[in-house]
Amino acid sequence: MIGTKALKGATILVLTVSLSACSGGGGGLFGGGGGGGWFSGLFGDDRESKPIEDYTAEQIFARAEYDLENGDEVEAAELFGEVERVYPYTDIAKRALIMQSYAYHKAAKYELARASAQRFVDFYPGDKDAAYAQYLLALSYYDQIEDVGRDQGLTFQALQALRDVIELYPETEYARSAILKFDLAFDHLAAKEMEIGRYYLKRQHYAASVNRFRVVVEDFQTTTQTPEALYRLIEAYLSLGLTDEAQTAGAILGYNFQSTEWYEDGFRLLTKNGLKPEQKGNNWLSAIYRQMIKGEWL
């Protein structure tokens, strides 16, 4: 989801290393693990005994980048953090902070990714990369959204964080991406309401199911869940003997979603009961009908 384009503004140092340097022995930046041959030519033979403070910010950043490119995102994130710790308030430390957030996000360490992104936004609110940091923060919520059957607390947090990107940085590519993700997350919440509503409907708890479908129609009108919600309202209201509400739900469904299977099923269900889709009575659906179809808001 996060590609090269998304990393624009978070410049990565690229170091050219000779092939001969790649053929050296073991030991990493701090000794021990892999990648040592690559860094033998970069850090010298004393790399195992030197404390990290003896390396330049560029060297630590380069090692972090190397680990990131080779799939060790957590180690990379920790090293980006060392750049910030050892060389605070420098330009490279600022870049390292946003790269730390990216590395943690890539490793699915979402809370740590959020912490780094939030720190960047707090410390550098006017920086050119603040929009990307805000977007990473939003992604750290969005990518944790569970399936419809789970608690949706993170979905609400994702919506708020995505809204911040859209409102604070409206002219950026991140805002455009955030708008798409916002719509998907919004649909996700509506789907949760539908799932609960169907559960109640199946168990003949009609009033409880109506409450859930009503939330979708009133609060999530722009989502893909609305046509089914209107159809389910026809089902529930007919079961309750409330024909005015059932017919009005059918009228709204026919006006806005006539080409869908939900309207076809709803029309058949109404006609089977000797009814037709039309606005009837004075109820909450009648108010929706007047607003959506007649443009009457009072």
C-alpha positions as CSV (number, residue, x, y, z in Angstrom):
1,M,0.0,0.0,0.0
2,I,2.9,2.3,0.6
3,G,5.1,2.5,-2.5
4,T,8.0,4.6,-3.8
5,K,5.6,7.4,-4.6
6,A,4.4,7.5,-1.0
7,L,7.9,8.0,0.2
8,K,8.4,11.1,-1.8
9,G,9.7,13.7,0.6
10,A,11.3,11.2,2.9
11,T,14.6,11.1,1.0
12,I,16.7,7.9,1.5
13,L,20.4,8.1,1.4
14,V,21.9,5.7,-1.2
15,L,25.5,4.6,-0.7
16,T,27.4,2.9,-3.5
17,V,29.3,0.0,-2.2
18,S,31.9,-1.9,-4.3
19,L,31.5,-5.6,-5.0
20,S,34.6,-6.4,-3.1
21,A,33.1,-5.0,0.0
22,C,30.2,-7.3,-0.3
23,S,32.3,-10.4,-0.1
24,G,33.7,-9.9,3.4
25,G,33.0,-12.0,6.5
26,G,30.2,-12.0,9.2
27,G,29.3,-9.4,11.7
28,G,26.8,-6.5,11.5
29,L,26.9,-2.9,12.6
30,F,27.2,-4.0,16.3
31,G,28.9,-7.3,15.6
32,G,27.2,-10.7,15.3
33,G,24.5,-11.0,12.7
34,G,24.4,-10.9,8.9
35,G,25.2,-8.1,6.6
36,G,28.8,-7.8,8.0
37,G,30.6,-8.2,4.6
38,W,28.6,-5.3,3.2
39,F,29.6,-3.1,6.1
40,S,33.2,-4.3,6.4
41,G,34.3,-1.7,3.8
42,L,32.0,0.9,5.2
43,F,32.8,0.8,8.9
44,G,36.3,-0.8,9.0
45,D,37.6,-3.7,11.0
46,D,36.8,-2.1,14.4
47,R,33.1,-2.1,13.8
48,E,32.5,-4.8,16.4
49,S,34.1,-2.8,19.3
50,K,33.0,0.7,18.5
51,P,29.9,2.1,20.3
52,I,27.1,3.4,18.1
53,E,28.0,7.0,19.1
54,D,31.2,6.6,17.2
55,Y,29.4,6.2,13.9
56,T,28.2,9.1,11.9
57,A,24.5,9.8,11.4
58,E,24.9,8.9,7.8
59,Q,26.4,5.5,8.6
60,I,23.7,4.5,11.0
61,F,21.0,5.7,8.6
62,A,22.6,3.7,5.8
63,R,22.6,0.6,7.9
64,A,19.0,1.1,8.8
65,E,18.1,1.6,5.2
66,Y,20.0,-1.6,4.4
67,D,18.1,-3.6,7.0
68,L,14.8,-2.1,5.7
69,E,15.5,-3.1,2.2
70,N,16.5,-6.6,3.3
71,G,13.3,-7.3,5.2
72,D,14.5,-6.6,8.8
73,E,12.0,-3.7,9.4
74,V,12.1,-3.8,13.2
75,E,15.9,-3.6,13.3
76,A,15.8,-0.8,10.8
77,A,13.2,1.1,12.8
78,E,15.4,0.8,15.9
79,L,18.4,2.1,14.0
80,F,16.5,5.0,12.6
81,G,15.6,5.7,16.2
82,E,19.3,5.7,17.1
83,V,20.0,8.4,14.5
84,E,17.4,10.5,16.3
85,R,18.8,9.7,19.7
86,V,22.5,10.2,19.0
87,Y,22.1,13.2,16.5
88,P,18.9,15.0,17.7
89,Y,17.7,18.2,16.0
90,T,19.5,17.5,12.8
91,D,18.0,17.2,9.3
92,I,19.0,13.5,9.1
93,A,17.4,12.8,12.5
94,K,14.2,14.3,11.2
95,R,14.3,12.1,8.1
96,A,15.1,9.1,10.4
97,L,12.0,9.8,12.5
98,I,9.6,9.5,9.6
99,M,11.5,6.5,8.2
100,Q,11.2,4.9,11.7
101,S,7.4,5.2,11.4
102,Y,7.4,3.8,7.9
103,A,9.6,0.8,9.0
104,Y,7.4,0.0,12.0
105,H,4.3,0.2,9.8
106,K,5.8,-2.1,7.3
107,A,6.5,-4.5,10.2
108,A,2.9,-4.3,11.3
109,K,4.0,-2.7,14.6
110,Y,1.2,-0.2,14.3
111,E,1.3,1.3,17.8
112,L,5.0,2.0,17.4
113,A,4.4,3.4,13.9
114,R,1.8,5.8,15.3
115,A,4.1,6.9,18.1
116,S,6.8,7.9,15.6
117,A,4.4,9.5,13.2
118,Q,2.8,11.5,16.0
119,R,6.1,12.6,17.3
120,F,7.1,13.9,13.8
121,V,3.8,15.8,13.5
122,D,4.3,17.3,17.0
123,F,7.9,18.3,16.5
124,Y,7.7,19.4,12.8
125,P,4.1,20.5,12.1
126,G,5.2,22.9,9.3
127,D,7.6,20.5,7.6
128,K,7.0,19.4,4.0
129,D,6.8,15.8,5.3
130,A,4.2,16.5,7.9
131,A,1.4,15.4,5.5
132,Y,3.1,12.1,5.0
133,A,3.6,11.6,8.7
134,Q,-0.1,12.4,9.3
135,Y,-1.0,9.9,6.6
136,L,1.2,7.2,8.2
137,L,-0.6,7.8,11.5
138,A,-3.9,7.4,9.8
139,L,-2.7,4.2,8.0
140,S,-1.6,2.7,11.3
141,Y,-5.3,2.8,12.3
142,Y,-6.8,1.9,8.9
143,D,-4.6,-1.2,8.4
144,Q,-5.7,-2.5,11.7
145,I,-9.4,-2.4,10.9
146,E,-10.8,-5.9,11.7
147,D,-13.4,-7.8,9.8
148,V,-17.0,-6.8,10.1
149,G,-17.6,-9.2,13.0
150,R,-15.2,-7.6,15.4
151,D,-15.2,-4.4,17.5
152,Q,-15.0,-1.3,15.4
153,G,-13.3,1.1,17.7
154,L,-10.2,1.3,15.5
155,T,-12.5,2.1,12.5
156,F,-13.7,5.2,14.3
157,Q,-10.1,6.2,15.1
158,A,-9.1,5.6,11.4
159,L,-11.9,7.8,10.2
160,Q,-10.9,10.6,12.5
161,A,-7.2,10.3,11.5
162,L,-8.1,10.1,7.8
163,R,-10.3,13.2,8.2
164,D,-7.3,15.1,9.7
165,V,-5.2,14.3,6.6
166,I,-8.1,15.5,4.3
167,E,-8.7,18.7,6.2
168,L,-5.1,19.6,7.1
169,Y,-3.5,18.7,3.8
170,P,-6.3,19.0,1.2
171,E,-4.0,19.6,-1.8
172,T,-1.7,16.6,-1.3
173,E,-1.7,13.2,-2.8
174,Y,-2.2,11.8,0.7
175,A,-5.5,13.6,1.0
176,R,-6.7,12.0,-2.2
177,S,-5.7,8.6,-0.9
178,A,-7.3,9.4,2.5
179,I,-10.6,10.2,0.8
180,L,-10.8,6.8,-0.8
181,K,-9.9,5.0,2.5
182,F,-12.3,7.2,4.4
183,D,-15.1,6.0,2.2
184,L,-14.1,2.4,2.6
185,A,-13.9,2.7,6.4
186,F,-17.3,4.5,6.5
187,D,-18.8,1.6,4.5
188,H,-17.2,-0.8,7.0
189,L,-19.0,0.8,9.9
190,A,-22.3,0.6,8.0
191,A,-21.7,-3.1,7.3
192,K,-21.3,-3.6,11.0
193,E,-24.7,-2.1,11.6
194,M,-26.2,-4.3,8.9
195,E,-24.7,-7.4,10.4
196,I,-26.3,-6.7,13.7
197,G,-29.5,-5.8,12.1
198,R,-29.7,-9.0,10.1
199,Y,-28.9,-11.0,13.3
200,Y,-31.9,-9.4,15.0
201,L,-34.1,-9.8,12.0
202,K,-33.3,-13.5,11.6
203,R,-34.3,-14.0,15.3
204,Q,-37.6,-12.0,14.7
205,H,-36.5,-9.2,17.0
206,Y,-38.0,-6.8,14.5
207,A,-37.9,-3.6,16.5
208,A,-34.2,-4.1,17.3
209,S,-33.4,-4.8,13.7
210,V,-35.2,-1.6,12.6
211,N,-33.1,0.4,14.9
212,R,-29.9,-0.8,13.2
213,F,-31.2,-0.5,9.6
214,R,-32.4,3.0,10.5
215,V,-28.9,4.0,11.5
216,V,-27.6,3.0,8.1
217,V,-30.3,4.9,6.2
218,E,-30.0,8.0,8.3
219,D,-26.2,8.1,9.0
220,F,-24.6,6.1,6.2
221,Q,-26.7,7.1,3.2
222,T,-23.7,7.3,0.9
223,T,-22.5,3.8,1.5
224,T,-23.1,0.6,-0.5
225,Q,-25.1,-0.8,2.5
226,T,-28.1,1.6,2.0
227,P,-30.1,-0.4,-0.6
228,E,-30.1,-3.5,1.5
229,A,-30.9,-1.6,4.6
230,L,-34.1,-0.2,2.9
231,Y,-35.1,-3.7,1.8
232,R,-34.6,-5.1,5.3
233,L,-36.8,-2.3,6.6
234,I,-39.5,-3.4,4.2
235,E,-39.1,-7.0,5.6
236,A,-39.1,-5.8,9.3
237,Y,-42.0,-3.4,9.0
238,L,-44.2,-5.8,7.1
239,S,-43.5,-8.3,9.9
240,L,-44.6,-5.7,12.4
241,G,-47.7,-4.8,10.4
242,L,-46.5,-1.3,9.8
243,T,-47.4,-1.0,6.1
244,D,-46.9,2.8,5.8
245,E,-43.3,2.5,6.8
246,A,-42.7,-0.5,4.5
247,Q,-44.2,1.2,1.5
248,T,-42.2,4.4,2.1
249,A,-39.0,2.4,2.4
250,G,-39.9,0.8,-0.9
251,A,-40.5,4.3,-2.5
252,I,-37.1,5.5,-1.4
253,L,-35.5,2.3,-2.6
254,G,-37.2,2.6,-5.9
255,Y,-36.2,6.3,-6.4
256,N,-32.6,5.9,-5.6
257,F,-31.7,2.2,-6.3
258,Q,-34.3,1.0,-8.8
259,S,-31.6,-0.9,-10.8
260,T,-30.6,-3.0,-7.9
261,E,-31.7,-6.5,-6.9
262,W,-32.8,-5.1,-3.6
263,Y,-35.5,-3.0,-5.2
264,E,-36.7,-5.9,-7.3
265,D,-37.0,-8.1,-4.2
266,G,-38.6,-5.2,-2.2
267,F,-41.1,-4.6,-5.0
268,R,-42.0,-8.3,-5.1
269,L,-42.4,-8.4,-1.4
270,L,-44.7,-5.4,-1.3
271,T,-46.9,-6.5,-4.2
272,K,-47.2,-10.0,-2.6
273,N,-48.8,-8.2,0.3
274,G,-51.1,-6.1,-1.9
275,L,-49.0,-3.0,-1.5
276,K,-46.8,-0.8,-3.7
277,P,-43.8,1.5,-3.2
278,E,-45.1,4.9,-2.3
279,Q,-44.7,7.5,0.4
280,K,-47.3,6.9,3.1
281,G,-48.0,8.4,6.6
282,N,-45.9,10.7,8.7
283,N,-42.9,8.8,10.1
284,W,-39.1,9.0,10.1
285,L,-38.9,7.4,6.6
286,S,-41.4,10.0,5.3
287,A,-39.0,12.7,6.5
288,I,-36.2,10.9,4.7
289,Y,-38.3,10.7,1.5
290,R,-39.1,14.4,1.6
291,Q,-35.5,15.3,2.1
292,M,-34.0,13.0,-0.4
293,I,-36.6,13.1,-3.2
294,K,-38.5,16.4,-2.7
295,G,-35.6,18.4,-1.3
296,E,-37.8,19.5,1.7
297,W,-35.7,19.8,4.8
298,L,-38.2,21.3,7.2
